[in-house]
Amino acid sequence: MHTIAFIGSSGTGKSHHAIVIAQEYNTDMIIDDGLLIQGSRILAGTSAKQAPTKVGAIKTALFTEDDHAAEVKNKIRECQPSSILILGTSLSMTEKIAARLDLPQPGVIIHIEDVVAPESISKAKFIREKYGTHVVPAPTVEVKRRFSGNFFNPIRTLFHKNTSDHLPSASKHMWVEQTQVRPTFSSMGKFYIANNVIIDIIKHITADVTGLDRVVKSSIENSDLGIHLHIYVSLIYGYVLPDVMTRLQQITQEKIDEITSLNVLSVNIHAVKLVLPKINPDLKDSLKSLPSV
């Protein structure tokens, strides 16, 4: 196994370009900010972007916690990659990461200034300074469960053919799916939504579902990975009830995800009451005026 160091100061776009660099060098895995990533999957680790402070983020990125380091080491040992790309702000940082994970010291060193245009680096720095966002080189479906309660945004980038002499081979045009997140330690990163607010949102987004009489009550189970929702409903007689409940699940999952950015692990619909459909008042009056038989 050999390791490659990809170095650049904070906010210059290392994570954004990591997948392309990994492909250029036929690298099997990426180590970035405490995560072990292979292709489109996060295999192990804890993201430094989830740390409550910048100091905590640095410690996470350096794998200072033994359990964290052991988890990643075990996964690397299990997968037996031929090469790993290590991202860091300096050569010293990548060397410390390699040492903590019992990896060979980097044999190839790539500086971001050698492979990324100056205007792209300037743009990356501007976005970091203005919006406080970071990129995780993995699709949102992988990132989301680790970032419940953080602002995140899926991004899809087309990387054009690279003609840099510093790279061993020119890449073809390629689409890369990644995720933009605002870390917990950002002043605008972590947010909290009270359970009663989520319950009110549920009532609002399900109000127009055909076949639903009303939401009787809702409860929420919180976990580090996301939330489990339990919704107790009164349904209207005469509709296909399994279809109504499935529709309630779908709308709740989609809208809570969209509105709150919370990771909804499950939506459990409990039918606790069945009511007769309401009769139109005009029709009701007409029925009363009919002669009795």
VOPAGU-2260 file (C-alpha; in pm, 1 decimal, decimal comma):
REM VOPAGU-2260
SITE   aa  ch    i         X         Y         Z
SITE  MET   A    0       0,0       0,0       0,0
SITE  HIS   A    1     112,3     356,2     -66,2
SITE  THR   A    2     -28,2     694,0      32,3
SITE  ILE   A    3     -61,4    1022,1    -153,2
SITE  ALA   A    4     -83,6    1359,7      21,3
SITE  PHE   A    5    -315,0    1624,5    -125,1
SITE  ILE   A    6    -225,2    1951,9      43,4
SITE  GLY   A    7    -384,2    2294,3      51,0
SITE  SER   A    8    -478,5    2557,2     304,3
SITE  SER   A    9    -829,2    2558,0     451,0
SITE  GLY   A   10   -1100,7    2661,5     208,1
SITE  THR   A   11    -901,3    2619,0    -115,1
SITE  GLY   A   12   -1120,0    2338,3    -252,4
SITE  LYS   A   13    -930,1    2019,7    -161,4
SITE  SER   A   14   -1241,9    1819,3     -81,4
SITE  HIS   A   15   -1415,6    1946,6    -393,3
SITE  HIS   A   16   -1134,1    1818,8    -617,1
SITE  ALA   A   17   -1042,6    1509,8    -413,4
SITE  ILE   A   18   -1246,4    1260,4    -619,5
SITE  VAL   A   19   -1087,9    1381,2    -942,9
SITE  ILE   A   20    -736,2    1362,4    -797,3
SITE  ALA   A   21    -809,2    1014,1    -661,1
SITE  GLN   A   22    -918,0     897,4   -1006,2
SITE  GLU   A   23    -615,9    1056,1   -1174,1
SITE  TYR   A   24    -384,7     861,3    -945,3
SITE  ASN   A   25    -596,2     542,1    -939,9
SITE  THR   A   26    -637,4     578,9    -565,4
SITE  ASP   A   27    -879,7     339,8    -395,5
SITE  MET   A   28    -977,8     548,1     -92,5
SITE  ILE   A   29    -982,7     903,8      39,8
SITE  ILE   A   30    -923,2    1020,2     396,7
SITE  ASP   A   31   -1076,2    1361,4     450,0
SITE  ASP   A   32   -1167,4    1538,0     775,6
SITE  GLY   A   33   -1197,0    1219,2     980,2
SITE  LEU   A   34   -1385,0    1014,3     719,1
SITE  LEU   A   35   -1276,2     714,3     513,5
SITE  ILE   A   36   -1441,4     737,1     172,1
SITE  GLN   A   37   -1441,2     490,6    -115,1
SITE  GLY   A   38   -1614,8     587,9    -437,4
SITE  SER   A   39   -1961,8     708,1    -340,9
SITE  ARG   A   40   -1961,8     551,0       6,2
SITE  ILE   A   41   -1848,7     666,1     348,3
SITE  LEU   A   42   -1699,1     348,5     492,1
SITE  ALA   A   43   -1597,5     460,6     840,0
SITE  GLY   A   44   -1503,5     749,5    1063,3
SITE  THR   A   45   -1655,4    1060,6    1213,6
SITE  SER   A   46   -1663,7    1388,6    1026,9
SITE  ALA   A   47   -1466,5    1677,3    1173,3
SITE  LYS   A   48   -1749,6    1898,6    1050,7
SITE  GLN   A   49   -1969,8    1757,7    1325,4
SITE  ALA   A   50   -1738,3    1874,8    1602,8
SITE  PRO   A   51   -1882,8    2155,5    1818,8
SITE  THR   A   52   -1563,2    2365,0    1802,3
SITE  LYS   A   53   -1280,7    2428,5    1557,5
SITE  VAL   A   54   -1033,1    2275,4    1801,6
SITE  GLY   A   55   -1251,3    1965,8    1819,8
SITE  ALA   A   56   -1266,7    1957,3    1440,3
SITE  ILE   A   57    -887,5    1957,0    1414,9
SITE  LYS   A   58    -861,6    1674,7    1669,8
SITE  THR   A   59   -1117,3    1470,6    1477,2
SITE  ALA   A   60    -938,9    1530,7    1146,7
SITE  LEU   A   61    -614,9    1407,3    1309,0
SITE  PHE   A   62    -783,9    1095,7    1455,7
SITE  THR   A   63    -671,1    1179,3    1808,4
SITE  GLU   A   64    -943,9     961,5    1966,2
SITE  ASP   A   65    -832,3     599,5    1984,3
SITE  ASP   A   66   -1177,2     455,2    1905,9
SITE  HIS   A   67   -1207,7     676,9    1600,0
SITE  ALA   A   68    -864,1     578,2    1471,7
SITE  ALA   A   69    -926,5     209,2    1543,9
SITE  GLU   A   70   -1253,3     208,7    1347,7
SITE  VAL   A   71   -1085,9     350,7    1037,8
SITE  LYS   A   72    -775,5     130,4    1072,2
SITE  ASN   A   73    -990,8    -181,3    1095,1
SITE  LYS   A   74   -1187,9     -85,1     784,3
SITE  ILE   A   75    -867,5     -16,5     588,9
SITE  ARG   A   76    -726,9    -350,9     700,8
SITE  GLU   A   77   -1050,4    -520,3     595,5
SITE  CYS   A   78   -1058,5    -358,5     248,4
SITE  GLN   A   79    -685,1    -385,3     174,1
SITE  PRO   A   80    -663,5     -86,7     -64,4
SITE  SER   A   81    -354,5     -50,6    -280,8
SITE  SER   A   82    -340,8     326,5    -226,7
SITE  ILE   A   83    -503,5     600,9     -18,1
SITE  LEU   A   84    -530,6     974,7     -79,3
SITE  ILE   A   85    -490,5    1177,4     242,0
SITE  LEU   A   86    -614,3    1537,4     249,0
SITE  GLY   A   87    -451,5    1790,5     477,9
SITE  THR   A   88    -365,5    2155,4     520,0
SITE  SER   A   89       6,2    2073,9     538,7
SITE  LEU   A   90     246,7    1787,3     477,6
SITE  SER   A   91     292,5    1760,8     855,2
SITE  MET   A   92     -82,0    1706,2     897,9
SITE  THR   A   93     -96,6    1426,9     638,4
SITE  GLU   A   94     207,5    1262,1     797,9
SITE  LYS   A   95      39,9    1270,6    1141,0
SITE  ILE   A   96    -279,0    1117,2     997,2
SITE  ALA   A   97     -78,5     842,8     827,7
SITE  ALA   A   98     103,1     767,6    1154,7
SITE  ARG   A   99    -220,0     754,2    1357,2
SITE  LEU   A  100    -372,3     508,0    1108,0
SITE  ASP   A  101     -57,1     294,6    1075,7
SITE  LEU   A  102     -20,9     387,0     709,0
SITE  PRO   A  103     300,2     444,5     511,3
SITE  GLN   A  104     416,3     803,4     499,2
SITE  PRO   A  105     308,3     985,0     180,8
SITE  GLY   A  106     528,5     895,6    -115,7
SITE  VAL   A  107     362,0    1140,2    -353,7
SITE  ILE   A  108     281,4    1497,4    -253,0
SITE  ILE   A  109      34,4    1708,7    -450,7
SITE  HIS   A  110     -22,8    2075,8    -377,4
SITE  ILE   A  111    -360,9    2212,3    -478,7
SITE  GLU   A  112    -196,3    2510,9    -647,5
SITE  ASP   A  113     -32,4    2265,9    -891,6
SITE  VAL   A  114    -357,3    2107,8   -1010,9
SITE  VAL   A  115    -630,2    2370,1    -962,1
SITE  ALA   A  116    -648,7    2705,8   -1138,9
SITE  PRO   A  117    -591,7    3017,0    -922,0
SITE  GLU   A  118    -938,7    3153,7   -1004,1
SITE  SER   A  119   -1099,4    2829,7    -880,0
SITE  ILE   A  120    -904,0    2851,2    -554,8
SITE  SER   A  121   -1005,8    3216,0    -510,0
SITE  LYS   A  122   -1371,0    3126,3    -569,3
SITE  ALA   A  123   -1351,4    2843,2    -314,7
SITE  LYS   A  124   -1200,7    3076,5     -54,5
SITE  PHE   A  125   -1471,1    3336,7    -117,9
SITE  ILE   A  126   -1750,1    3080,5     -69,2
SITE  ARG   A  127   -1589,0    2951,4     251,4
SITE  GLU   A  128   -1548,4    3300,0     397,2
SITE  LYS   A  129   -1890,6    3429,3     292,7
SITE  TYR   A  130   -2110,9    3126,4     354,9
SITE  GLY   A  131   -1904,6    2909,1     589,2
SITE  THR   A  132   -1975,1    2597,6     382,0
SITE  HIS   A  133   -1753,6    2292,9     335,5
SITE  VAL   A  134   -1763,7    2010,6      81,6
SITE  VAL   A  135   -1777,3    1641,4     168,8
SITE  PRO   A  136   -1659,5    1430,4    -128,7
SITE  ALA   A  137   -1954,3    1191,5    -111,6
SITE  PRO   A  138   -2317,3    1199,1    -232,8
SITE  THR   A  139   -2585,8    1351,8     -11,7
SITE  VAL   A  140   -2752,7    1013,7      45,9
SITE  GLU   A  141   -2433,6     906,0     226,2
SITE  VAL   A  142   -2368,8    1233,4     405,8
SITE  LYS   A  143   -2718,9    1313,5     524,8
SITE  ARG   A  144   -2747,5    1057,8     803,3
SITE  ARG   A  145   -2425,0    1189,4     955,6
SITE  PHE   A  146   -2532,8    1553,5     936,2
SITE  SER   A  147   -2889,1    1557,4    1065,5
SITE  GLY   A  148   -2949,3    1905,5    1200,7
SITE  ASN   A  149   -2699,6    2076,6     971,6
SITE  PHE   A  150   -2764,1    2273,5     657,4
SITE  PHE   A  151   -2652,7    2072,4     355,0
SITE  ASN   A  152   -2694,9    2092,7     -18,2
SITE  PRO   A  153   -2624,9    1834,1    -290,2
SITE  ILE   A  154   -2391,3    1956,2    -562,4
SITE  ARG   A  155   -2312,6    1795,8    -896,5
SITE  THR   A  156   -2003,8    1922,9   -1074,7
SITE  LEU   A  157   -1874,6    1859,3   -1424,2
SITE  PHE   A  158   -1494,4    1847,0   -1417,4
SITE  HIS   A  159   -1345,0    1915,6   -1758,1
SITE  LYS   A  160   -1047,2    1746,7   -1919,2
SITE  ASN   A  161    -736,1    1832,9   -1722,8
SITE  THR   A  162    -428,2    1926,4   -1924,3
SITE  SER   A  163    -197,8    1993,3   -1627,9
SITE  ASP   A  164     154,8    1855,9   -1670,2
SITE  HIS   A  165     160,2    1775,7   -1299,0
SITE  LEU   A  166     -91,6    1494,2   -1337,0
SITE  PRO   A  167      13,6    1151,9   -1465,9
SITE  SER   A  168    -279,6    1127,0   -1708,5
SITE  ALA   A  169    -547,5    1355,9   -1844,7
SITE  SER   A  170    -898,1    1282,9   -1722,3
SITE  LYS   A  171   -1209,1    1273,4   -1934,7
SITE  HIS   A  172   -1503,2    1494,4   -1860,6
SITE  MET   A  173   -1667,7    1353,6   -1549,4
SITE  TRP   A  174   -1964,8    1433,1   -1328,6
SITE  VAL   A  175   -1895,3    1425,3    -956,3
SITE  GLU   A  176   -2169,4    1416,2    -693,6
SITE  GLN   A  177   -2075,7    1570,5    -361,3
SITE  THR   A  178   -2238,6    1747,2     -68,3
SITE  GLN   A  179   -2202,1    2098,8      60,3
SITE  VAL   A  180   -2250,4    2129,0     436,1
SITE  ARG   A  181   -2231,3    2400,4     697,9
SITE  PRO   A  182   -2041,2    2248,2     991,8
SITE  THR   A  183   -2158,2    2241,9    1349,4
SITE  PHE   A  184   -1872,8    2472,4    1456,8
SITE  SER   A  185   -1988,1    2736,8    1206,6
SITE  SER   A  186   -2173,5    3026,0    1366,5
SITE  MET   A  187   -2466,0    2945,9    1136,0
SITE  GLY   A  188   -2423,1    2568,4    1126,9
SITE  LYS   A  189   -2608,1    2363,1    1384,6
SITE  PHE   A  190   -2967,1    2448,8    1448,8
SITE  TYR   A  191   -3233,0    2316,2    1680,2
SITE  ILE   A  192   -3599,6    2268,1    1601,6
SITE  ALA   A  193   -3828,6    2206,6    1899,1
SITE  ASN   A  194   -4044,1    1895,4    1878,0
SITE  ASN   A  195   -4364,0    2097,7    1902,3
SITE  VAL   A  196   -4259,2    2293,6    1593,1
SITE  ILE   A  197   -4208,7    1969,8    1398,2
SITE  ILE   A  198   -4551,4    1852,0    1516,9
SITE  ASP   A  199   -4709,6    2174,4    1389,4
SITE  ILE   A  200   -4532,7    2128,9    1055,8
SITE  ILE   A  201   -4672,0    1774,5    1029,4
SITE  LYS   A  202   -5027,3    1900,2    1085,4
SITE  HIS   A  203   -4982,0    2166,5     820,0
SITE  ILE   A  204   -4828,0    1949,8     546,2
SITE  THR   A  205   -5080,7    1666,2     588,3
SITE  ALA   A  206   -5392,7    1883,3     611,9
SITE  ASP   A  207   -5495,8    1831,0     248,8
SITE  VAL   A  208   -5435,3    1457,2     223,2
SITE  THR   A  209   -5753,7    1297,2      91,1
SITE  GLY   A  210   -5895,6    1043,7     333,9
SITE  LEU   A  211   -5738,5    1201,8     643,1
SITE  ASP   A  212   -5978,4    1338,2     903,3
SITE  ARG   A  213   -5709,3    1488,1    1128,6
SITE  VAL   A  214   -5377,6    1426,5    1302,1
SITE  VAL   A  215   -5469,4    1328,3    1657,0
SITE  LYS   A  216   -5116,5    1354,5    1796,7
SITE  SER   A  217   -4753,1    1308,2    1698,9
SITE  SER   A  218   -4440,5    1204,8    1885,2
SITE  ILE   A  219   -4073,2    1226,2    1793,6
SITE  GLU   A  220   -3778,9    1005,5    1883,9
SITE  ASN   A  221   -3446,8    1187,7    1850,0
SITE  SER   A  222   -3114,1    1018,3    1785,8
SITE  ASP   A  223   -2767,4    1123,0    1671,9
SITE  LEU   A  224   -2843,7     997,5    1320,8
SITE  GLY   A  225   -3185,1    1160,7    1284,4
SITE  ILE   A  226   -3545,7    1134,1    1397,3
SITE  HIS   A  227   -3822,0     873,2    1406,1
SITE  LEU   A  228   -4175,7    1010,6    1368,4
SITE  HIS   A  229   -4490,0     851,5    1508,4
SITE  ILE   A  230   -4811,3    1006,8    1377,8
SITE  TYR   A  231   -5150,3     903,5    1516,8
SITE  VAL   A  232   -5436,4     982,1    1281,3
SITE  SER   A  233   -5811,3     971,5    1243,7
SITE  LEU   A  234   -5913,6     845,4     898,2
SITE  ILE   A  235   -6233,1     881,8     698,0
SITE  TYR   A  236   -6445,1     575,3     624,7
SITE  GLY   A  237   -6487,7     492,6     256,5
SITE  TYR   A  238   -6128,6     545,3     137,5
SITE  VAL   A  239   -5863,2     280,8      75,7
SITE  LEU   A  240   -5695,4     326,8     410,6
SITE  PRO   A  241   -5355,9     166,3     332,4
SITE  ASP   A  242   -5322,4     406,6      37,5
SITE  VAL   A  243   -5407,7     704,7     259,3
SITE  MET   A  244   -5150,5     601,1     518,6
SITE  THR   A  245   -4883,5     543,5     253,2
SITE  ARG   A  246   -4950,1     889,9     112,1
SITE  LEU   A  247   -4916,6    1038,1     460,8
SITE  GLN   A  248   -4580,4     865,5     499,7
SITE  GLN   A  249   -4452,7     992,4     165,9
SITE  ILE   A  250   -4558,9    1354,3     218,4
SITE  THR   A  251   -4424,5    1365,3     572,1
SITE  GLN   A  252   -4089,3    1215,1     472,3
SITE  GLU   A  253   -4042,5    1450,5     177,7
SITE  LYS   A  254   -4160,0    1773,1     339,8
SITE  ILE   A  255   -3992,2    1734,0     679,9
SITE  ASP   A  256   -3671,9    1654,7     495,5
SITE  GLU   A  257   -3713,6    1958,8     269,2
SITE  ILE   A  258   -3824,2    2208,4     534,4
SITE  THR   A  259   -3600,9    2114,2     827,9
SITE  SER   A  260   -3296,2    1933,3     677,6
SITE  LEU   A  261   -3339,6    1676,1     953,9
SITE  ASN   A  262   -3267,6    1315,9     863,3
SITE  VAL   A  263   -3603,0    1135,6     890,6
SITE  LEU   A  264   -3517,7     774,6     968,4
SITE  SER   A  265   -3876,6     650,5     976,2
SITE  VAL   A  266   -4235,8     771,6     956,3
SITE  ASN   A  267   -4481,0     547,3    1141,7
SITE  ILE   A  268   -4851,0     611,8    1079,2
SITE  HIS   A  269   -5090,4     478,6    1343,8
SITE  ALA   A  270   -5462,7     473,5    1259,8
SITE  VAL   A  271   -5644,3     520,5    1591,2
SITE  LYS   A  272   -5989,8     630,3    1477,7
SITE  LEU   A  273   -6229,4     594,4    1185,1
SITE  VAL   A  274   -6500,2     853,1    1118,8
SITE  LEU   A  275   -6787,5     881,1     874,5
SITE  PRO   A  276   -6746,9    1130,4     592,4
SITE  LYS   A  277   -6900,9    1470,5     648,5
SITE  ILE   A  278   -7216,9    1541,4     452,5
SITE  ASN   A  279   -7244,1    1860,2     252,4
SITE  PRO   A  280   -7480,7    2096,5     447,1
SITE  ASP   A  281   -7690,1    2168,5     133,9
SITE  LEU   A  282   -7729,0    1797,9      67,6
SITE  LYS   A  283   -7816,4    1740,5     431,2
SITE  ASP   A  284   -8096,6    1999,5     412,5
SITE  SER   A  285   -8224,0    1840,8      89,6
SITE  LEU   A  286   -8239,0    1501,6     253,3
SITE  LYS   A  287   -8441,2    1644,2     542,3
SITE  SER   A  288   -8699,6    1787,4     302,5
SITE  LEU   A  289   -8767,2    1449,1     139,8
SITE  PRO   A  290   -9100,3    1294,7     241,6
SITE  SER   A  291   -9076,5    1001,7     476,0
SITE  VAL   A  292   -9179,0     659,2     344,5
